[in-house]
Amino acid sequence: MTSKITGLLIALFWATNAFSQGKQLALTHCQSCHLYPEPALLDKKTWANSVLPNMGLRLGIKDAGKNPYADLDPKEEALLRQAGTYPETPQLSQEAWKQIVDFYVQTAPESPLPQPKHAPILPTLAQFEALEVKVHDKPIPQTSLLKFNPKNGILYVGDAQNELYEVDSLLQLRMAWNVDSPPSAISFPTNAPPRLLTIGSFRPSDQALGKLIVLDTAVANATLYFDAIQRGVDFATADLNQDGQEDVVICHFGNNTGKLAWYESMLPEKEHILLALPGARRVEIRDMNNDKKPDIVVLMAQARESIHIFYNLGKGQFREKLVLQFPPVYGVSYFEFVDFNKDGALDILLTNGDNWDYSAISKNYHGIRLFLNDGKDNFKEAWFYPLYGTSKAVARDFDNDGDLDIAAISFYDDLDRPEQGFLYFSNKGNFQFDVSSTQAAAAGKWLTLEAADIDRDGDTDLVLGSYFHNVGELTKLMFKGILSIPQLLVLKNQHIK
């Protein structure tokens, strides 16, 4: 009897020791590329069949017969080999790798964890009138860009089928352009034509096929600023080095490789790389420390999900501060600055819900987050609302009562609750909100969102842009009885009539 107990204790000791070693190895090797992901973030199946095999390839661990370059375009393969994305030599032993795999698979939950309790969603949206809009009568909505120009009252709508449209305040098509690739961002300089960024490849790619061009009234490529942008998704301009010339910051999102860079005088040959990493998702230029110099703030997606501030030291020099960091499966998708508590410091409204990578499951940590600024650019989460697949949220005073309300969209394929593609949060004070939606939101998969006074009546309206990958996704909605599939859903604010 004693020998059996001793044997069990020894087995338990070795199992516990192996478990501890697996966690320590994960802390060492996972954190070499990104923030350590807790096993509970994903279920066992997703870890075992998708995420860990991909991580193994990036550590030089190849399963029998597994070729990381299979089915890749030769140009993509060449870029990955040049970057050393998949090392030929293993970075750790097979035994150590097995301990990491066992740790995650044994510790992770059987199924994705449920969402935390949250405020109920009311089924009516009394303040807004929902209008379905079809632009150019596209059979499959693939909206890649929404941006309103308040100077002329024109809404610019980008389509992933390489087109850009002008829509007026009556929601009528004014003009259309064919462009080289899907439009991803646009800006409206003073006394100059709009500048348009095209992504190059909407699908994941490391090729530099994007462009930054001037949108002339006749053609969309009258002036070319840049023609080798690595999946550009956002840009911002300012006189960063204060030499009297306009500079530009470009988010080269990329895929496995990418960068955040700024360019003196908007010249490609005067490049300054701020971050040599993929995933630069959104950039804002603000004076964060009130020293009268423009600072750069960027949201980074992909593996190293984070927000960085680059404080302008003058003469083209910057000091970096990492202010927020998230695990690599969070799927950060958007941020904007708001002074939510009216203390004079810029707070951060952030969404995370990008689910296009190796773990396309329901994640209870997807949602909308508000981080308050202590006045020294240290940010602490003050509010979270769970929403699967959140792609964007904006804070505006939609009801003109003096505080900020929130509107959010979700790019999530939940046919049982499709109306949760849009949520409206009416601020009741002390981080309490009445949450509502509209059945009209069931008619699309919402990837883009714009908040602006579209009808120019003095209050803030909302425009949602729908995106379907293919006909199959569209058919799913039709089987649910939804036969009218618009490109845009306009929510006209009825607060001011």
N, C-alpha and C positions, 0 to 999 in steps of 0.2 A: 504493500500500500504506500509506504513511504517513498519507494523508488518511483511509483507512478506520479505521485505529487511532485517529486523533485523534477521528473521529466517534463511535467506540465509547466512548472515554474521556469525551467530552462527555455522551453519553447516560447513561453510568453515573453521572456526576457529578450530572446533573439528577434521575435516579431516586433516588439516595441522598439528595439534598437534599430531594426531595419526601417521601421516607420519614421523614426526620428532622423535617420540618415537621409531618407528620401526627401523629407521636408527641408533639411539643411542643403541638400544638393539643389533642390528647386529654388531655394532662396539665393543660392550662389549663381546658378546658370540662368534662371529666368530674369533676375534683376540686372544681368549684364546687358539686356536689351530694353527692358521696360519695368514698370512697377510690378512687384510680385502679385500674381493673381491668386486669391484664396480659392481652394477647391470648390467651395459652396457656390461660386459664381456660375457654374455650369453643372449639368447633370453628368452622371457617369458615362452614358453613351456618347455624348458630345465630346467629352474629354478624350475618350478612348478611340473613337472612330474618325475624329476630324481635327481637333485642335492639337493634341499631342503628336500625331503623325506629322503635321506641318511644322511644329516646333522642332521635332527630331531632325527633319530635313535641314533646318537652319542651323543645327548643331552638327551636321555631317553624319547623322544617323539615318541610314537608308534601310527600309524594309526590303526583303527579297523581291526583286523585280520592280521596285518602285523607282521611277525616273521623274525627277522634279521638272524636267524640261519637256515631258511628253505633251504633245498637242500645242506647244507654244510656237508662235511665229518665230522664224529664225532671227529676226531683228530683236525680238524680246529676249530670246535665249542669249544672244550675244551680250546684251546689256546686263542681264543677270550674272553671267559668267564674269564679266568685267568687274561688277560690283562685289563679287564673292558672296552672293546671297546664300548659296548652298555650298558650303565647304566640301572639298573632296576628302579631306582628312577629318575624322571624327574629333570633336572637341572634348569628348569624355568617353569613358569606357562603356561597353554594352551593359555591364553590370550596374554601373551608376545610372545609366539611362533607365534601366528596368526598375530601379528603386524609385526614381522620379515618377514613372508611369504608375507603379503600384500605389504610391502615396496619393496621387490624384484620384485614381479610379476607386480606391478603397474608401477615401474620405468624402468624395463628392456625393450629393444626394441622388437618389434613384431617378427623381423627376425634377424639373425646374421648380424652384421655390415659389410659392404664391406671392402676389403683391401684398404689401402692407395695407392695413385699413386706410381708407381715404374718404373724403366727403362724397356723398352720393351725387350722381349726375342727373340733373333735371332734363326731361326730354324736349323742352321748348326753349326757344331763343327769341323772346318777345321783342328785344331791342333791335333786331336785325331782320331785314327782308332778304330772303335768299333768291338769287337770280342765276340760272344756268346760262353760260355763254359758250358758244362754239365759234372758234376763230378759224376761218379758212376751211371749215368743214372737214377737219382731219378725222379719218376713221378710228385712229388709235391716239388718244391724248398722250403726249410725251413732253410736257412742259418742263423746260430746263431753267427758265429765268423769268422772274417777275420784278419789274422796277418801275416806279411811277416818277415822272418828272414834274415836280410842282410848278415849274416855271411856265410850262405850256399845257399842263393838264393831260399829258399823253402817258398811257401805260404801255411799256415795252414788254412784249411776251416772246420769250425764246422757246424754240421747239427743238427737240433732240434730233429731228429729221433735217437739221441744218437750215433752219429758217428763223427769221426774226420779224415780228409784227409790231405795228403801231396801232393802238386801240384808243379811241377818244373817250370823252366823259360820258357819251351816250352808249358806250360799249360797242361801237361800230368800228370795223377795220378801216384804217386810213391808208396804210402802206405795208408792203411786205418786201423783205430782202432774202435772197439766197446767200448763205455764208459758207465758209469752208468747212465748218464743223459746229457742233451744238454751242449756242451762246451760253455763257456761264456768269458773266458779270458785266455791268455797264455803269458809266459815270457821266455826269453832265457838267462839264467845265463852264465857267462863266464866259460868255461871248465866244463860244467855240462849239463845234459839233460834238455830239456824244462820242465817247470812246467805248469800244466793245471788246471784251475778252472772249475768245472762243477756246474750248477745252481741248480740241484735238481729237481725243478719243473718250467717249462717254464710258466705255468699258474699261476695266482696269488695264493699265498700260504704263510702261516706263519710257515710251518714245516721246520726244519733244516735238509735238505736232500742233500745239496751240499757237494762237496769234493775238496780238493786241493791235487793234486797227481803229481808224477814225470812221465813224458812221456818217458818210456823206449823204446828202439828200437824194442823190441819184444812184450811187453805187456804194457797196459796203467795204471796199478795199482801196479807197482813194489814197490814203496815207497809211503806211505800215510802220508801226513802232517796233514790234518784235515778231519774229516768225519761228522761234524755236523754244516755245514754252512747254514745260513738262506737265501736261494736264493742268493748265491754269484754271483756278476756280474763284479767285478773288484778287483784287488789287486796290491800292489806295495811293493818292498823290499828295505831296506837300513839299515845301522847300526844306528838306531834312538837314542839310549842311549850311543852310542860311547864307547861300551865295547869290541869291537872287534868281536862281534857276529852279524850275519845278523838277522834282525827283519822283520816282515811282517805286512802290513795294509790291512785289508779285508773289502770290502763293502758287508755287509749283507743286501741286499736290502729289503728282507721280503715282507710284504704286509701291514698289519695293525700294525705289530710290526717289529722291525729290529734294526740294530746298525751299527756304524762305530767303529772298534776296531783295536788295534795293539797288536802284540804278541811278547814278548821277545824271542829271539833265535828261532823264528818260532815254539814255543811250545804252544799248545792249553791251557795248564794249567796256562800259564803266560799271561793272557788276561788283557788288559787295555781298557775300553770302553771310547771313545771320545764323541760319540753322541748316546744316547739310543733312536733313532728314526728310523722309516722305511725310505727307499728311497735313501740310499747311492748309488749313480749311477756311479760316476767315481772319482778316486783318483790319484793325482800326488804328488810326493815327490820332492820338490825344496828348494833351499836356498833362501827364499824370501827376507830376510833382510841382506844378505851378511855377516853373522856372522860365516860362516863356519860350521853351524849345519843344518841338513836336516829338513825342515818344511813339514807339511802335508797340502794339499789343497784338498777339497772334494766338489763335486757337489751333493746336496741333492734334490731328486725329491719327489713324493707323495705330501702330503699337504704342508709341510714347504719347499717350493722350494727356494733354496738358494745356495750360495757358501761361505764356511768357510775356513779360514786359521788358522792352529794350529802352532803357532811359537814355536820352540824347545827351551826350557829354559835350557836344559841340565839335565842329570841324570834321564831321562824318564819323565820329566815334560813339559807341554805344556800350552801356553796361546792362547785362542780362540779369533778370530776376525771374525765377520759376515761382509762380504764385499759386497755381493749382495743378494737381497731378491725379490721374485716375488709372485704374487697371486697364489692360489692353483690350478687354472685351466690353468696356462700357459703351463704346460707340458714340463719342461726343459728335454733335452735329451742327451746333450753332451757339453763338453767344452775342450778347449786346450789353452795352453799359446803360444803367439806369440809376438814378438816385432815389431808391425806393423808400428809404426812411427819412429823406429830406434833411440830411445832415451835412450836405455839401460835398460828400465823398462819392465817387462813382462806384456803385455796386455792380455785380455781374449776374445777369439772367442767362442761364445756360440750359441747353437741352442735350440729352444723350439718348439715342435710340437707333443709331445706324446699325443695321443687322445684316449687311450684305457680305460678310466675310465667312469665317469658318464655323460660326456658332449661331446659326439662324434658328434660335429657339425663343420662347417667351422669357423675358428677363425682368425680374421684379425690381431691378434697380434702374430700368429705363424710365425716363420721365423729365420733369421740369424742375430746375433747382435755382434757388436764389442765394447768392453769396454776398454777405454784407462786408463792406470795407471799413476797417477801423480808423481810416484816415491816413494810414501809412502803407497802404496797398497790401495789407494782410487781410485775407478773405476767409470768412467762416460761413458755412452753410446755415441758413436761417429757416429755409422752407424747402420742402420737396413734395411733389405730387407725382405718383406713379402713372405712367402712360406708356404702354408698349409702343416701340417704334417711333418715339418722338423725333421729329425732324427739325422743328423750328418753333420758337415762341417769341412773341413781342409784347412789350409792356407799353400801354398808352392809357390815357384817361378817356376811355371810350364813352363814359356816361357824363363827362364834364362835372364831376362832383369833387374834384380837387385831389384825388388819389389815383394811383396807377392800377389799372386792370390788366389782365393777361389774356392773350389769345394764343392757342397752340394747335399745331397740326401733327398728325401721326401718319407715317408711311408704313402701315402695318396691315397684313392680309388677314384680318379677323372678320370673316363673313357673318359670324354670329352677332357681332357688335360693330358693324361698319360705321355707325354714326360717331364712334369714338375717334374717327379720323380728324375731328375738330372738336376742341373744347374751349369754352369761354369762361373766364374766372372773373366774377364781379367782386371787387375788393370791398370787404366789410370792416376792414381795420384789424390790426394786431395779427396779420398773416392768416386771416380767416377769409374764405371766399365762398360765394355761391357758384357752383359749377353747373354749366348747362351745355347742351349741344342742339343740333338740328338734324332731323331725318334726312335733310337734303345732302348732308355730308356723306351719306351712304353711297352716293353716285360717283365716287372717285377714290383714287389713292393719292393722297396729297403730299407732294414733295416740296412745293414752293409756296411761300406766303408773303404777301405785301400788305402793309397797313398804311393807308393814305386817304386823303379826302378826294376820292375818285370823282364823286358827283359835284364837288366844290360847293357844298352847302354848309360848311363850317364844322362838321364833325368827322371823325375818323372811321372810314370804311375798311373792309377786309376783302382781299382777293386771294383765293386758294387755287393753286395750279396742280392739275392731276397728271400722273405719270404711270403708264402701264408698260411693262417690258415687252409684252407680246399679246397676240390675240387670245391666247389661253387664259391670261389673267382677266381680260375683258369678259370672256365667256363665263367665268365664275360668277361675276356680278349679274349677268343676264339670267343665269339659272336661279338666282335669288329673286327674280322678278323686276330687276332694275334695268329698264330698257333705254332710258335716256342717259347717255354718258357724255357729259360736257368736258371741254378742256379746262374751263374756269368755273369756279363758284364764287360769285360776288355776293358778299354780305353787306348790304347797304344799311348803314347806321340810321335808325329812325329817331334818334334822340332829338335832333334839330329838324323841324319840318317847315 
